[in-house]
């Protein structure tokens, strides 16, 4: 089973390929790369698994391989500079194609490097984690973190193509797979209730890594994101909906130094916090919130924030979120499953009160 469709962005439109055995399909890969020289950026975990197959398929087109350390804590300006050093050392020029082979960190950092190097070179995303396949590889957001906030230094820079080989998920550990499911569930929550219902029926197949179920879930997620990105590429409005739970979740990641929580785990808790707040201010029905909580629990994701955080710490880090506008934290709230919206119209004292209440329940 394989799928191909496009992210429609005019002259910046690009295809997304989803299927099995794509990284071993020499004709397919060479046809996309053509005769260009290639720089592959990966990390120390992914490269031993998939680098050889990609290099074998592309042959002497591969000019340089850049290996990064693995982990969100390395999504930094220092790591970005490391890529530049090696591109310059290999005398890569504007005709070089950069391929990001790895998870979300590799894709974000390599994409930002491509956006900056010689004022921009072409790049492709080859995501190898579920989270990257359904979220960070699509839409052109590239960035590194800053100690004060996640993804605060970056650029919108669209890839030339996204190649999603679901066979790479066979090497993903269970915790990383579950973390990716948080972003899959998000699409059902924000705009696709029918997909949410499908997830309720098929979550066990996804956890068991059923290939057909994975292809369908990845395709549905990517199509949802592609539609949102096509309508609002630079996140002036609707695209912010893709950040359901992220304002809370990024606060968890920042407060824990990007080390102990996976992104998807923090987002799962963040989505629940956003839903609880929506429920308590009268927007979301209890049964809707409980339905979402049940699916997140079945996916094996955490339900409660880290015990060491207090409400003041949450709000402090939330103020560094990219959605803050004129000093006001904009939240993604929900009216029902499949209907989310961006809001600045809430009482910040009430927000602090409800975060305190959520934290107190779990102490």
C-alpha positions in Angstrom: 0.0 0.0 0.0 1.4 3.4 -1.0 0.1 6.9 -1.2 1.2 10.1 -2.9 -0.4 13.6 -2.6 0.8 17.2 -2.5 0.9 20.1 -0.1 -0.6 22.9 -2.2 1.5 26.0 -1.9 1.7 27.4 -5.4 5.3 27.4 -6.6 6.4 25.9 -3.2 4.1 22.9 -3.5 5.7 19.5 -2.9 4.8 15.8 -2.8 4.4 13.6 0.2 5.2 9.9 -0.5 3.9 7.3 2.0 4.5 3.6 1.7 6.7 0.6 2.4 10.2 -0.2 1.1 10.7 3.4 -0.2 14.3 3.7 1.2 15.3 0.6 -0.8 13.6 1.6 -4.0 16.7 2.8 -6.0 14.8 3.9 -9.1 12.3 5.9 -7.0 15.0 7.7 -5.0 17.3 8.4 -7.9 14.4 9.8 -9.9 13.6 12.3 -7.1 17.2 13.3 -6.5 18.2 13.4 -10.2 21.8 14.2 -10.8 22.4 16.6 -7.9 25.0 16.2 -5.2 23.6 15.3 -1.9 24.4 16.0 1.8 22.7 13.7 4.2 22.1 14.9 7.8 21.2 12.2 10.3 22.1 11.3 13.9 24.0 8.6 15.7 21.0 6.5 16.4 19.3 6.6 12.9 22.4 6.5 10.7 23.5 2.9 11.6 20.0 1.7 10.7 19.2 3.5 7.4 22.2 5.5 6.1 23.8 2.7 4.2 20.6 1.9 2.3 20.2 5.5 1.3 23.8 5.9 0.3 23.7 2.7 -1.7 20.6 3.9 -3.5 22.1 7.3 -4.3 25.6 6.1 -5.1 28.2 8.8 -5.9 25.6 11.5 -5.6 26.3 11.5 -1.9 29.0 14.1 -1.2 28.9 14.3 2.6 27.3 12.6 5.6 26.7 14.7 8.7 26.1 12.9 12.0 24.5 14.7 14.9 24.1 13.6 18.5 20.7 12.2 19.3 18.2 14.1 21.5 16.1 17.2 21.9 18.8 18.7 24.1 21.0 19.0 21.0 18.5 21.0 19.0 20.7 24.1 19.4 22.7 26.8 17.6 25.9 24.8 18.3 24.5 21.8 16.4 23.4 24.1 13.6 26.9 25.5 13.4 28.3 21.9 13.2 26.3 21.3 10.1 27.5 24.5 8.5 31.1 23.6 9.3 30.8 20.3 7.5 28.9 21.7 4.5 31.6 24.4 4.1 34.4 21.8 4.6 33.0 19.7 1.8 32.6 22.8 -0.4 28.8 22.2 -0.8 27.2 24.9 -3.0 23.8 26.1 -3.9 23.1 23.1 -6.1 23.5 20.7 -3.2 20.4 18.9 -2.0 20.3 18.4 1.7 18.4 15.3 2.9 17.2 15.1 6.6 17.2 11.5 7.6 15.8 11.0 11.1 13.2 12.2 13.6 11.9 15.7 14.4 15.1 17.1 15.8 17.1 16.1 12.7 14.4 17.4 10.4 14.1 20.7 12.2 17.8 21.4 12.5 18.7 20.2 9.0 15.8 22.1 7.5 16.9 25.3 9.3 20.5 24.7 8.1 19.1 24.4 4.5 17.2 27.6 4.9 20.3 29.5 6.0 23.2 27.9 4.1 24.2 30.2 1.2 20.8 31.9 1.7 18.9 28.7 1.0 19.5 25.3 -0.6 17.0 22.6 -1.5 16.2 19.9 1.1 14.0 16.8 1.5 12.6 15.3 4.6 13.0 11.5 5.2 11.4 11.2 8.7 12.0 7.9 10.6 9.8 8.4 13.6 6.0 8.5 13.7 6.0 11.9 15.3 8.1 13.4 12.5 6.2 11.6 9.8 2.8 13.0 10.9 3.9 16.4 12.1 7.3 18.1 11.9 8.3 16.9 8.4 5.3 18.5 6.8 4.6 22.2 6.7 8.1 23.9 6.5 8.6 24.8 10.1 12.4 24.6 10.9 14.0 25.8 14.1 16.4 25.2 17.0 15.6 25.7 20.7 16.7 28.4 23.1 17.1 27.9 26.8 14.2 30.3 27.3 11.8 28.6 24.8 11.3 25.8 22.3 11.7 26.5 18.6 12.3 30.2 19.2 15.0 30.6 16.5 14.0 29.3 13.0 12.3 29.9 9.7 9.5 28.8 7.5 11.2 26.9 4.8 9.4 24.2 2.7 11.0 20.9 1.7 11.2 19.8 -1.9 9.6 16.5 -0.9 8.7 14.3 2.1 9.4 10.6 1.8 7.7 8.5 4.5 8.8 4.8 4.7 6.6 3.2 7.3 9.2 0.3 7.5 11.4 2.6 9.6 8.8 2.4 12.4 9.9 -1.2 13.0 13.0 0.0 14.7 11.2 2.6 16.8 10.9 1.8 20.5 7.5 1.6 22.0 7.8 4.8 23.9 8.7 6.8 20.8 5.8 5.2 18.9 3.3 6.2 21.6 4.8 9.7 21.6 4.0 9.9 17.9 0.4 8.9 18.4 -0.1 12.0 20.5 0.2 14.1 17.3 -2.0 11.7 15.4 -4.7 12.0 18.0 -4.4 15.8 17.8 -5.7 15.9 14.2 -8.8 14.1 15.2 -9.3 16.5 18.2 -8.8 19.7 16.3 -10.7 19.1 13.0 -11.5 15.5 12.1 -14.0 13.8 14.4 -14.4 10.9 11.9 -10.7 10.2 12.1 -10.9 10.4 15.9 -13.6 7.7 15.8 -11.4 5.6 13.5 -8.6 5.9 16.0 -10.8 4.7 18.9 -11.5 1.6 16.8 -7.9 1.0 15.6 -5.6 2.3 18.3 -4.6 -1.3 19.1 -3.6 -2.0 15.5 -1.4 1.1 15.5 0.3 0.0 18.7 0.9 -3.4 17.1 2.4 -1.6 14.1 0.0 -2.9 11.5 1.4 -1.5 8.3 -1.9 -0.8 6.6 -3.2 1.0 9.7 -0.1 3.0 10.0 -0.2 4.1 6.3 -3.8 5.2 6.7 -3.2 7.1 10.0 -0.1 8.8 8.6 -1.9 9.7 5.4 -4.9 11.1 7.2 -2.7 13.1 9.6 -0.6 14.5 6.8 -3.6 15.4 4.7 -5.1 17.3 7.6 -1.9 19.2 8.2 -1.4 19.8 4.4 -4.9 21.4 4.2 -4.2 23.7 7.2 -0.8 24.7 6.0 -2.1 25.4 2.5 -4.7 27.8 4.0 -2.2 29.5 6.4 1.4 28.8 5.6 2.9 31.3 8.0 0.6 30.7 10.9 -1.3 34.0 11.0 -4.6 32.2 11.9 -5.9 28.7 11.3 -2.5 27.0 11.4 -2.2 27.8 15.1 -4.8 25.1 15.6 -2.1 22.6 15.0 -0.6 23.7 18.3 -3.4 22.2 20.5 -1.7 21.3 23.8 1.6 22.7 22.6 1.5 25.9 24.8 1.2 23.7 27.9 3.4 21.0 26.5 6.3 23.2 25.5 6.2 24.6 29.0 6.8 21.1 30.3 9.6 20.5 27.9 11.3 23.8 28.6 11.0 23.4 32.4 12.5 19.9 32.3 15.4 21.0 30.0 14.2 18.9 27.0 15.6 15.8 28.6 13.2 13.7 30.5 9.9 14.1 28.5 9.5 13.2 24.9 7.7 15.9 22.8 4.6 13.7 22.2 4.4 12.9 25.9 4.4 16.6 26.8 1.8 17.3 24.1 -0.5 14.6 25.3 -0.6 16.1 28.8 -0.8 19.6 27.2 -3.9 18.6 25.2 -5.6 17.3 28.3 -4.8 20.5 30.2 -6.3 22.5 27.3 -9.4 20.3 27.3 -9.8 20.5 31.1 -9.5 24.3 30.9 -12.1 24.3 28.1 -14.4 22.1 30.1 -14.1 24.3 33.3 -14.9 27.5 31.5 -18.0 25.9 30.0 -16.8 25.3 26.4 -16.4 21.5 26.3 -18.7 18.9 27.6 -17.3 16.5 30.3 -18.1 13.4 28.1 -16.1 14.8 25.2 -13.1 15.5 27.5 -13.4 12.0 29.0 -13.6 10.4 25.5 -10.4 12.1 24.5 -8.7 11.2 27.8 -9.7 7.5 27.4 -8.0 7.4 23.9 -4.9 9.1 25.1 -4.7 6.6 28.0 -5.2 3.7 25.7 -2.3 5.0 23.5 -0.1 4.5 26.6 0.6 8.3 27.0 0.9 10.2 30.3 -2.1 12.0 31.6 -0.6 14.2 34.3 2.1 16.9 34.3 5.4 16.5 36.2 4.9 16.9 39.9 7.7 19.3 40.3 6.1 22.1 38.3 3.8 24.7 39.8 1.3 27.0 38.1 3.6 30.0 38.2 6.3 28.1 36.4 3.9 26.9 33.8 2.7 30.4 33.0 6.2 31.8 33.0 7.3 29.4 30.3 4.0 29.7 28.4 4.8 33.5 28.1 7.7 32.5 25.8 5.4 30.6 23.4 5.5 31.8 19.8 1.7 32.3 19.9 2.0 35.1 22.5 0.7 38.3 20.9 1.0 41.7 22.5 1.8 40.1 25.8 -1.2 37.8 25.8 -0.9 34.0 25.8 -3.1 32.7 23.0 -4.6 29.3 23.8 -6.0 26.6 21.5 -9.3 25.6 23.2 -12.1 23.2 22.2 -15.8 23.2 21.9 -16.1 19.5 20.9 -14.0 16.7 19.4 -13.2 17.9 15.9 -13.7 21.6 16.7 -10.9 23.6 18.2 -10.3 27.4 18.0 -7.7 30.0 18.9 -8.5 32.3 21.9 -7.1 35.3 23.7 -10.5 35.9 25.3 -10.1 34.3 28.7 -9.3 35.4 32.2 -5.6 34.9 32.9 -6.2 34.7 36.7 -8.7 31.9 35.9 -6.0 30.2 33.8 -3.6 30.3 36.8 -6.3 29.1 39.1 -7.2 26.1 36.9 -3.6 25.1 36.3 -3.2 25.1 40.1 -6.3 23.0 40.5 -5.1 20.5 37.9 -1.7 20.2 39.6 -3.2 19.9 43.1 -5.4 17.0 42.0 -2.4 14.9 41.1 -0.2 15.7 44.1 
